[in-house]
Amino acid sequence: MRVAVTGATGRMGKTVLSVARERGLDVAFAVNRDAEGEHVEGVPVRPSVEFEALLDEERPDAVVDFTGPEATVAYAGACATDGVPLVTGTTGFSEADVAALEEAGTETPVLVGANFSRGVQALLDAVESAVGDLPEYDVELTETHHNGKRDAPSGTAKVLLDRVEGTREDASERVHGREGEAPREAGEVGVHARRAGDITGEHEVLLAGNHEALELTHRAGSRSVFAEGALDAAAWLAEQPADYYRFETIASQL
């Protein structure tokens, strides 16, 4: 498989290139917004303004993208024009961004994943089961990431919250942190985002009631777990018809 990588000098871009090298994959090209003669894992990084030209010239089997919403939407549009599959782990999309990605999915396979960890996919299933089995218990979610993460709560946290709300109709109000006089109200789901150091990613769902507490936690020890999942998804996506896919719905097929 020949892959192209965007955001190549960022935390995840570097990790994707490293894992691709370990797997012996051919990197068609790598781009970054402010690239100036840089190399990552022996791959020359080109300016992102050259993306469309490189896409036409190199025709990779898939593009793996970890950038920002605006850049991802632009990359998806270019991929749709050339019929190149796009896998993105970017988070923080607006409704308009999602609509643009869905539109790109009518022309080429587009796969969006808030988290490419297999363990997180298992956590999603476990949370859905626990919330359904403990209908009267309070639910709180805490996520922790490195101090450079932009969006809060994380994309993974939002997917977890969607699972909670989809399982329990009474859990419908997201309360972000608490301050001052703030007693818990019925139907609340507490959401807490922490940013510190170089923590890769931690997500904990707490259910409490009936004099007991259940904690479901996932901790990522390395960004490589996300890169591995994204490259697995890219290999799968390269064989799929044009559509808009979510990683959590296809992870079991990898």
N, C-alpha and C positions, 0 to 999 in steps of 0.2 A: 504494500500500500504506500502511495506517495501522499504525504500530507503537507499542508501549508499551515503556518502558525502565525497568528496575529498577537499583538501585545508581547512581542518576543523578549523584551528586556524587563518585563514585569515579573512579579513573584511567580505567578502561575505559568506565564509564557516560558520562562527559563526552565521550569520543572517539566513542562510538556516536552520541550526540546531534549532535555536530559533523558527522560523516559523513552522518547522516540529513538534516541541514539542507542540506549541499552537494548531496545527491542530489535535493532537493526533496520529500522524503517528509513525510507528515503524521504528526506525533507525537501520538498520541491522549492520552497522559499519561506522566508520569515520576514515579517514587517513589524515596524513599531513607529509610533507617531514622530518621535524625535531622533530617529536613528541617524548617526553620523559615523559611518565606518566601523560600527561595532560588530563583534562576532559573539555568538553564544553557542557553546558546544560545537565550535568549529564551523557554524553556519553563519554566513554574512547576513546581517540584518539590514533590510532596505527600508526607506521611508514609506510610511503607509499611503502616501499619495500615489505610489506606484502600484498599489494593490491590483487595480483593474487590469493594468497592462501585464503584470506578472501572472494574473489568473488566466488571461488569454494565451500567454506564451507557454506557461508550464502545465496547465490543465491538471491540477492535483486531483486525487480521488476524493479528498475531503479537506475542508478547512476547519481547524480547531481554534476557537476564539475565546479568549478571556480578556476582555477590555472594559469598555463602559457602554452604557445604553446607546448613546448617539453613534459611536463608532460601530457597534454591533449591527445596528439597523442599516448603516451604510454598507457594511460588508455583506450583509444578507441580500441587499438589493443587487449588488454586483454579482454575487453567487447565483441569484435567480436569473439574471441576464445570461450568464454563461452555463447554467445548469450544473453547477458544482455544489455538492452537499455541504452544509454548514452545521457544525456542532458548536454550541456556545454555552459556557458556564457563567456568562455575565449575569448579574442580578440588578435589581433596582429599576426594572422596566416600568414605564407608565402604561396606561391602557392604550394610548396611541402607538407606543413602541410595540406592544404585543400584537396589535392589529397589523402593523407593518411587517412583522415577522411572519404572521399567519398568511399575509398576502404573498410574501416571498415563498412560503411553503406551497403555494399553488403552482409554482414553476420549478422548484427543486426541493429535495428533502432538507428540512430544517429541524434540528433537534435542540431543545432548550433544557438545561438541567441546572437546578439550583444547587445540587450537590451530587457528584458522581461517585460517591462512596457506596459500596455494597452494604456496609454496616448501617449507614443512614437509611437505606431503603428498608432494611429489617426493622430499624427503629420506628419508621413510619407505620409499618404494619402492627408492631407491638403497641404503639401508642393508640392506634385506632381500636385495637382489641381491648386494652385496659380501660380506656375511656368508656367504651360500651358496656364493659362488665361492672364498672363502678360509677353508676349514673348520678349518685348524690355527692360524689367527692369533688372538692375544690381542685382546680387545675391552675398551675403556674408554670411558665416556661422561662428558662434563663439561657441565654447564649453568650459565649465569650469568644472574641477574636482579637487578632493583633491590632495594634494601635493605628495602623494605616488603612483599615477597612472603611469603606466609604458609607455604605448603606446600613441603616439600623431600623428595625431588626433585620437580621440576615435573611437572605432568600430561603435558606433551609428552615429558619424559624417560621417564616410565613407559610411554607408548605406544611409544616407540623401543625400550625394553627388551623389551616384549612382542614386538615384531617380531624382535628378535635371538633371543630364547628360542624363538619359534615356528619359526625357521629352523634353529637348531642345538640339538639335544637336549643336547649336552654343555655348553652355556652356560646354566647353570641357577641359579647361586648369585650373588646380588647382594651385592657387598662395598662398603659405603658408607665411602669414605675409608680411609686406612691410617695406623697409628700404631705406633711401636715396631718390634719384630721382626715383620714381616708379609710374608714371601715370597709371591709369587703362587702359588696352587694351581690345578690343572687344573679347568676348569669355571667359573672365576670370571668375572664381568663387573664391572669396577670402575665405581663410580658416585660422582661428585663434584659437589656443589652449592655454588655461590658466590653470595654476595649482596653487592652493592656499588653505591653511587651510584644513578643513575637509569637503569641499563641496561635496555632494553626486553626483550630476550631473546636469548640465544645458546645454541645446542646443537651440540656436536661429538662425533662418534663416531670413535674412533681404532681402527684395526686394524693390528697390528704382528706381524711374523714374517718369517722367511727373509731377514733383513738389509734389510728395507724397511718402510715405514709408509705407510698410507693414511688421510687425514683427510677426513671428510665433515662440512661445517659449514654451518649456517644462522644468519644474523644478521638480526634485525628492526630496521629503522632507525626505525620509528614504530609506535605502537599502532594507527594507522589501518588498517594491513594486517589486523589482527584484526577491527576493526569492519567493514571492507568485506566480509570473508568471512562474518561473522555476519549481516549484512544480506542478503547473497546467499542464505545458508542460510534466512533467515526467508522470503524471497520464494518459495523453492522449497518450504519446509515448508507454507506456507499452502495449497498445492494438493494436499497428500498426505493419505492416510487416517490414522486413528489408529494409532500404532505407536511403538516406541522406536527411534530412529535414532542412528547414530554418524557424525560429520562425515567421518571418514576413509573411510567406505564409500560416501558419496554425493558427495564433493567433485568427482569427475570429471563429474558430471551438471549442475553449475552453469555 
